[in-house]
Amino acid sequence: MGRDTIVSWETFALFLLFPPLAVLAIVFFPVTLLVVFYLYYRGREKARAAGDGRSSSLE
């Protein structure tokens, strides 16, 4: 069974697509962490502002 190409198209596509996807993962991982921490602190401050005077376990 002979081959017409050196590598398959799937291997070639992965070779072309992996570096950009790796760069996107490296960029979006810290961005995701920042968004999660921002939402956490915003919710915590909102809960404190709407508190009814009881001590919070978040402190």
N, CA, C and O atoms as CSV, one atom per row, in Angstrom:
chain,resi,resn,atom,element,x,y,z
A,1,MET,N,N,0.850,-1.184,0.000
A,1,MET,CA,C,0.000,0.000,0.000
A,1,MET,C,C,0.891,1.243,0.000
A,1,MET,O,O,1.560,1.538,0.990
A,2,GLY,N,N,0.892,1.954,-1.102
A,2,GLY,CA,C,1.742,3.122,-1.232
A,2,GLY,C,C,1.092,4.383,-0.708
A,2,GLY,O,O,-0.123,4.462,-0.526
A,3,ARG,N,N,1.942,5.367,-0.473
A,3,ARG,CA,C,1.449,6.659,0.014
A,3,ARG,C,C,1.730,7.716,-1.037
A,3,ARG,O,O,2.762,7.687,-1.708
A,4,ASP,N,N,0.808,8.640,-1.171
A,4,ASP,CA,C,0.990,9.723,-2.129
A,4,ASP,C,C,1.672,10.929,-1.504
A,4,ASP,O,O,2.252,11.749,-2.215
A,5,THR,N,N,1.609,11.047,-0.187
A,5,THR,CA,C,2.184,12.204,0.501
A,5,THR,C,C,3.122,11.735,1.603
A,5,THR,O,O,3.095,10.575,2.015
A,6,ILE,N,N,3.948,12.658,2.069
A,6,ILE,CA,C,4.886,12.343,3.156
A,6,ILE,C,C,4.136,12.202,4.473
A,6,ILE,O,O,4.378,11.265,5.233
A,7,VAL,N,N,3.223,13.134,4.745
A,7,VAL,CA,C,2.402,13.075,5.959
A,7,VAL,C,C,0.937,13.184,5.554
A,7,VAL,O,O,0.609,13.663,4.468
A,8,SER,N,N,0.071,12.734,6.442
A,8,SER,CA,C,-1.359,12.829,6.152
A,8,SER,C,C,-1.822,14.277,6.332
A,8,SER,O,O,-1.146,15.087,6.966
A,9,TRP,N,N,-2.973,14.579,5.767
A,9,TRP,CA,C,-3.528,15.929,5.905
A,9,TRP,C,C,-3.888,16.228,7.350
A,9,TRP,O,O,-3.797,17.375,7.788
A,10,GLU,N,N,-4.295,15.208,8.096
A,10,GLU,CA,C,-4.626,15.432,9.509
A,10,GLU,C,C,-3.387,15.858,10.299
A,10,GLU,O,O,-3.453,16.770,11.123
A,11,THR,N,N,-2.276,15.201,10.046
A,11,THR,CA,C,-1.030,15.563,10.728
A,11,THR,C,C,-0.594,16.964,10.329
A,11,THR,O,O,-0.161,17.746,11.176
A,12,PHE,N,N,-0.705,17.283,9.053
A,12,PHE,CA,C,-0.335,18.612,8.570
A,12,PHE,C,C,-1.228,19.684,9.188
A,12,PHE,O,O,-0.740,20.748,9.570
A,13,ALA,N,N,-2.527,19.416,9.291
A,13,ALA,CA,C,-3.456,20.380,9.886
A,13,ALA,C,C,-3.130,20.598,11.363
A,13,ALA,O,O,-3.157,21.730,11.844
A,14,LEU,N,N,-2.822,19.517,12.083
A,14,LEU,CA,C,-2.451,19.673,13.490
A,14,LEU,C,C,-1.162,20.472,13.644
A,14,LEU,O,O,-1.030,21.284,14.560
A,15,PHE,N,N,-0.226,20.238,12.751
A,15,PHE,CA,C,1.037,20.971,12.793
A,15,PHE,C,C,0.800,22.463,12.581
A,15,PHE,O,O,1.460,23.289,13.211
A,16,LEU,N,N,-0.131,22.816,11.703
A,16,LEU,CA,C,-0.420,24.225,11.446
A,16,LEU,C,C,-1.289,24.849,12.531
A,16,LEU,O,O,-1.120,26.023,12.859
A,17,LEU,N,N,-2.217,24.075,13.091
A,17,LEU,CA,C,-3.172,24.638,14.035
A,17,LEU,C,C,-2.674,24.649,15.475
A,17,LEU,O,O,-3.109,25.493,16.259
A,18,PHE,N,N,-1.787,23.750,15.845
A,18,PHE,CA,C,-1.392,23.656,17.250
A,18,PHE,C,C,-0.693,24.906,17.781
A,18,PHE,O,O,-1.057,25.368,18.862
A,19,PRO,N,N,0.291,25.480,17.084
A,19,PRO,CA,C,0.942,26.678,17.654
A,19,PRO,C,C,-0.015,27.838,17.922
A,19,PRO,O,O,0.061,28.433,18.996
A,20,PRO,N,N,-0.924,28.193,16.985
A,20,PRO,CA,C,-1.857,29.279,17.324
A,20,PRO,C,C,-2.776,28.930,18.492
A,20,PRO,O,O,-3.084,29.790,19.316
A,21,LEU,N,N,-3.213,27.677,18.567
A,21,LEU,CA,C,-4.073,27.285,19.685
A,21,LEU,C,C,-3.313,27.315,21.002
A,21,LEU,O,O,-3.878,27.672,22.035
A,22,ALA,N,N,-2.049,26.947,20.977
A,22,ALA,CA,C,-1.231,27.005,22.189
A,22,ALA,C,C,-1.052,28.452,22.647
A,22,ALA,O,O,-1.118,28.738,23.842
A,23,VAL,N,N,-0.827,29.355,21.710
A,23,VAL,CA,C,-0.686,30.776,22.054
A,23,VAL,C,C,-1.991,31.301,22.643
A,23,VAL,O,O,-1.974,32.031,23.634
A,24,LEU,N,N,-3.121,30.936,22.042
A,24,LEU,CA,C,-4.411,31.373,22.580
A,24,LEU,C,C,-4.630,30.837,23.995
A,24,LEU,O,O,-5.136,31.555,24.857
A,25,ALA,N,N,-4.258,29.595,24.236
A,25,ALA,CA,C,-4.422,29.024,25.577
A,25,ALA,C,C,-3.552,29.761,26.591
A,25,ALA,O,O,-3.992,30.030,27.708
A,26,ILE,N,N,-2.331,30.084,26.209
A,26,ILE,CA,C,-1.421,30.800,27.111
A,26,ILE,C,C,-1.952,32.196,27.410
A,26,ILE,O,O,-1.817,32.680,28.534
A,27,VAL,N,N,-2.550,32.846,26.425
A,27,VAL,CA,C,-3.079,34.201,26.615
A,27,VAL,C,C,-4.365,34.172,27.434
A,27,VAL,O,O,-4.532,34.981,28.347
A,28,PHE,N,N,-5.273,33.255,27.121
A,28,PHE,CA,C,-6.588,33.280,27.755
A,28,PHE,C,C,-6.616,32.666,29.151
A,28,PHE,O,O,-7.555,32.929,29.902
A,29,PHE,N,N,-5.632,31.864,29.527
A,29,PHE,CA,C,-5.625,31.302,30.883
A,29,PHE,C,C,-5.513,32.393,31.948
A,29,PHE,O,O,-6.326,32.408,32.873
A,30,PRO,N,N,-4.534,33.316,31.859
A,30,PRO,CA,C,-4.491,34.393,32.861
A,30,PRO,C,C,-5.696,35.325,32.777
A,30,PRO,O,O,-6.154,35.835,33.799
A,31,VAL,N,N,-6.212,35.551,31.572
A,31,VAL,CA,C,-7.397,36.400,31.424
A,31,VAL,C,C,-8.582,35.759,32.139
A,31,VAL,O,O,-9.356,36.447,32.804
A,32,THR,N,N,-8.720,34.454,32.002
A,32,THR,CA,C,-9.795,33.739,32.688
A,32,THR,C,C,-9.650,33.861,34.201
A,32,THR,O,O,-10.636,34.082,34.903
A,33,LEU,N,N,-8.433,33.719,34.701
A,33,LEU,CA,C,-8.217,33.872,36.144
A,33,LEU,C,C,-8.560,35.280,36.611
A,33,LEU,O,O,-9.168,35.453,37.668
A,34,LEU,N,N,-8.177,36.281,35.837
A,34,LEU,CA,C,-8.501,37.659,36.208
A,34,LEU,C,C,-10.004,37.893,36.258
A,34,LEU,O,O,-10.498,38.556,37.170
A,35,VAL,N,N,-10.728,37.359,35.297
A,35,VAL,CA,C,-12.187,37.519,35.280
A,35,VAL,C,C,-12.813,36.828,36.485
A,35,VAL,O,O,-13.717,37.379,37.113
A,36,VAL,N,N,-12.343,35.634,36.809
A,36,VAL,CA,C,-12.890,34.905,37.963
A,36,VAL,C,C,-12.632,35.677,39.250
A,36,VAL,O,O,-13.540,35.824,40.069
A,37,PHE,N,N,-11.420,36.171,39.444
A,37,PHE,CA,C,-11.126,36.929,40.661
A,37,PHE,C,C,-11.891,38.249,40.706
A,37,PHE,O,O,-12.331,38.669,41.775
A,38,TYR,N,N,-12.054,38.909,39.555
A,38,TYR,CA,C,-12.825,40.152,39.515
A,38,TYR,C,C,-14.275,39.895,39.929
A,38,TYR,O,O,-14.836,40.631,40.741
A,39,LEU,N,N,-14.868,38.851,39.368
A,39,LEU,CA,C,-16.253,38.543,39.716
A,39,LEU,C,C,-16.381,38.147,41.185
A,39,LEU,O,O,-17.363,38.497,41.841
A,40,TYR,N,N,-15.397,37.424,41.700
A,40,TYR,CA,C,-15.426,37.026,43.108
A,40,TYR,C,C,-15.388,38.250,44.018
A,40,TYR,O,O,-16.210,38.368,44.927
A,41,TYR,N,N,-14.446,39.160,43.788
A,41,TYR,CA,C,-14.327,40.332,44.649
A,41,TYR,C,C,-15.498,41.286,44.477
A,41,TYR,O,O,-15.927,41.917,45.443
A,42,ARG,N,N,-16.023,41.401,43.258
A,42,ARG,CA,C,-17.188,42.254,43.044
A,42,ARG,C,C,-18.386,41.703,43.810
A,42,ARG,O,O,-19.121,42.465,44.440
A,43,GLY,N,N,-18.588,40.398,43.763
A,43,GLY,CA,C,-19.680,39.778,44.506
A,43,GLY,C,C,-19.496,39.896,46.003
A,43,GLY,O,O,-20.461,40.093,46.741
A,44,ARG,N,N,-18.255,39.775,46.454
A,44,ARG,CA,C,-17.989,39.890,47.883
A,44,ARG,C,C,-18.277,41.310,48.368
A,44,ARG,O,O,-18.889,41.496,49.420
A,45,GLU,N,N,-17.843,42.299,47.610
A,45,GLU,CA,C,-18.104,43.689,48.006
A,45,GLU,C,C,-19.599,44.005,47.949
A,45,GLU,O,O,-20.116,44.732,48.798
A,46,LYS,N,N,-20.283,43.465,46.960
A,46,LYS,CA,C,-21.722,43.696,46.856
A,46,LYS,C,C,-22.448,43.056,48.038
A,46,LYS,O,O,-23.401,43.628,48.568
A,47,ALA,N,N,-22.002,41.881,48.446
A,47,ALA,CA,C,-22.611,41.212,49.595
A,47,ALA,C,C,-22.347,41.990,50.876
A,47,ALA,O,O,-23.218,42.075,51.742
A,48,ARG,N,N,-21.168,42.550,51.000
A,48,ARG,CA,C,-20.857,43.360,52.191
A,48,ARG,C,C,-21.714,44.616,52.227
A,48,ARG,O,O,-22.207,45.006,53.286
A,49,ALA,N,N,-21.895,45.255,51.063
A,49,ALA,CA,C,-22.679,46.483,51.010
A,49,ALA,C,C,-24.144,46.211,51.321
A,49,ALA,O,O,-24.824,47.059,51.899
A,50,ALA,N,N,-24.629,45.048,50.947
A,50,ALA,CA,C,-26.030,44.709,51.181
A,50,ALA,C,C,-26.213,43.927,52.475
A,50,ALA,O,O,-27.293,43.399,52.741
A,51,GLY,N,N,-25.166,43.854,53.270
A,51,GLY,CA,C,-25.236,43.076,54.513
A,51,GLY,C,C,-26.211,43.682,55.505
A,51,GLY,O,O,-26.529,44.870,55.450
A,52,ASP,N,N,-26.679,42.833,56.415
A,52,ASP,CA,C,-27.647,43.308,57.402
A,52,ASP,C,C,-27.012,43.461,58.785
A,52,ASP,O,O,-27.707,43.393,59.799
A,53,GLY,N,N,-25.704,43.666,58.826
A,53,GLY,CA,C,-25.043,43.912,60.095
A,53,GLY,C,C,-24.452,42.682,60.746
A,53,GLY,O,O,-23.714,42.800,61.724
A,54,ARG,N,N,-24.755,41.511,60.232
A,54,ARG,CA,C,-24.170,40.303,60.808
A,54,ARG,C,C,-22.726,40.169,60.362
A,54,ARG,O,O,-22.366,40.617,59.274
A,55,SER,N,N,-21.900,39.557,61.194
A,55,SER,CA,C,-20.507,39.352,60.806
A,55,SER,C,C,-20.451,38.305,59.703
A,55,SER,O,O,-21.207,37.333,59.704
A,56,SER,N,N,-19.549,38.525,58.774
A,56,SER,CA,C,-19.444,37.637,57.619
A,56,SER,C,C,-18.312,36.645,57.814
A,56,SER,O,O,-17.300,36.969,58.436
A,57,SER,N,N,-18.476,35.446,57.291
A,57,SER,CA,C,-17.412,34.448,57.377
A,57,SER,C,C,-16.380,34.645,56.275
A,57,SER,O,O,-15.393,33.910,56.223
A,58,LEU,N,N,-16.584,35.615,55.398
A,58,LEU,CA,C,-15.647,35.864,54.308
A,58,LEU,C,C,-14.448,36.681,54.749
A,58,LEU,O,O,-13.463,36.769,54.016
A,59,GLU,N,N,-14.507,37.278,55.924
A,59,GLU,CA,C,-13.419,38.154,56.367
A,59,GLU,C,C,-12.267,37.368,56.907
A,59,GLU,O,O,-11.265,37.949,57.325
